[in-house]
Amino acid sequence: QVQLVESGGGLVQAGGSLRLSCTASGRTDTISAMNWFRQGPGEDGEFVARITWCGGVTYYAGSAEGRFTISRDIAKNTVFLQMNNLEPEDTARYLCAVEVDGRYDSWGQGTQVTVSS
């Protein structure tokens, strides 16, 4: 089906910014939406943001809204997560997940974001 590869994670000080990317390959014509989730140490996965592929409608978790922006480049089969004013609580492994025809299909390997105080 669809394969995903994330990039852009790293170490940043509180107040800094990172831009994550997730590029899809395979049956990209079937993509209906892309999502970002995150998982901190000892935590369940937490929804961060979602964007529909056709209409570009966005959804955000309360912790992300106002600081994070999800966007897409359909021609490059890529979704981005611009993360501004990062806080130590944002430290997590960030995962990209694709919806195919309205249901979750596959996940990327994740990229680590670490925010120092």
Summary of the structure (lengths in Angstrom):
residues: 117
radius of gyration: 13.4
end to end distance: 40.1
largest distance: 41.8
contacts: 353
relative contact order: 0.32
helix: 8%
strand: 61%
